[in-house]
């Protein structure tokens, strides 16, 4: 695999053409105070897959595509309305 950074986040806006805003949440323990800290960061990502708000996606680093866009949506991990067991076959049907 290549050395590009990969992040997982949730799509918060899809109002632009071929661009989505992905919010990545990270949780870590503060080095001095030992308190659990939650931080959020929003990235603009190029979207050719047709993501919608609420989708969980994986974004990957790329060359600069515009002034603020340096990430590309690589895959959609989970769609908004899709149940957790969407791919399973249920017996009796």
C-alpha positions as CSV (number, residue, x, y, z in Angstrom):
1,X,0.0,0.0,0.0
2,X,1.2,3.6,-0.6
3,X,2.1,6.2,2.1
4,X,-1.0,8.3,1.7
5,X,-2.9,9.2,4.8
6,X,-6.4,7.6,5.2
7,X,-9.1,8.9,7.5
8,X,-12.6,7.7,8.3
9,X,-15.4,10.2,8.9
10,X,-19.1,11.1,8.4
11,X,-20.3,13.3,5.5
12,X,-21.9,16.5,7.0
13,X,-22.6,18.4,3.8
14,X,-23.1,17.5,0.1
15,X,-24.4,20.8,-1.3
16,X,-21.4,21.5,-3.5
17,X,-20.9,19.9,-6.9
18,X,-18.5,16.9,-6.6
19,X,-17.4,18.0,-3.2
20,X,-18.4,16.8,0.3
21,X,-17.5,17.9,3.7
22,X,-16.3,15.1,5.9
23,X,-16.1,15.4,9.7
24,X,-13.4,13.3,11.3
25,X,-13.6,12.7,15.1
26,X,-10.5,11.7,17.1
27,X,-10.3,10.7,20.7
28,X,-7.1,10.8,22.7
29,X,-5.8,11.1,26.2
30,X,-4.2,14.5,27.1
31,X,-0.5,13.9,27.8
32,X,-0.3,16.0,30.9
33,X,-3.8,16.0,32.4
34,X,-4.7,12.5,31.4
35,X,-8.2,13.6,30.5
36,X,-10.0,12.1,27.5
37,X,-10.2,14.8,24.8
38,X,-12.5,14.6,21.8
39,X,-11.6,16.7,18.7
40,X,-13.4,17.2,15.4
41,X,-11.9,18.3,12.1
42,X,-13.7,19.0,8.8
43,X,-12.1,18.2,5.4
44,X,-13.4,19.1,2.0
45,X,-13.1,16.0,-0.2
46,X,-13.7,15.3,-3.9
47,X,-16.6,13.0,-4.4
48,X,-17.2,10.9,-7.6
49,X,-19.1,8.2,-5.7
50,X,-22.3,10.2,-4.9
51,X,-22.2,10.4,-1.1
52,X,-25.0,11.8,0.9
53,X,-25.3,13.4,4.3
54,X,-24.8,10.8,7.1
55,X,-22.7,8.4,5.1
56,X,-19.6,7.0,6.8
57,X,-16.7,7.3,4.3
58,X,-13.0,6.7,4.0
59,X,-11.0,9.6,2.5
60,X,-7.5,9.5,1.2
61,X,-4.9,12.2,0.7
62,X,-4.3,13.5,-2.8
63,X,-2.7,16.3,-4.8
64,X,-4.3,19.8,-4.4
65,X,-7.5,19.8,-6.4
66,X,-8.5,23.3,-5.5
67,X,-7.7,26.0,-3.0
68,X,-9.0,24.0,0.0
69,X,-9.5,20.5,-1.4
70,X,-6.7,17.9,-0.8
71,X,-8.7,14.8,-0.1
72,X,-10.7,12.3,-2.2
73,X,-13.5,10.0,-1.1
74,X,-12.1,6.5,-1.6
75,X,-15.0,4.3,-0.5
76,X,-18.3,4.5,1.2
77,X,-18.2,2.3,4.4
78,X,-21.9,2.6,5.4
79,X,-24.8,4.4,3.7
80,X,-27.3,6.5,5.7
81,X,-30.4,4.4,5.4
82,X,-28.7,1.0,5.2
83,X,-29.2,-1.3,8.1
84,X,-26.3,-2.9,9.8
85,X,-27.1,-6.4,8.4
86,X,-27.9,-5.4,4.9
87,X,-25.6,-8.0,3.2
88,X,-26.8,-11.0,5.2
89,X,-29.2,-13.6,3.8
90,X,-32.1,-14.4,6.0
91,X,-33.5,-18.0,6.0
92,X,-37.2,-18.5,5.2
93,X,-37.5,-15.8,2.6
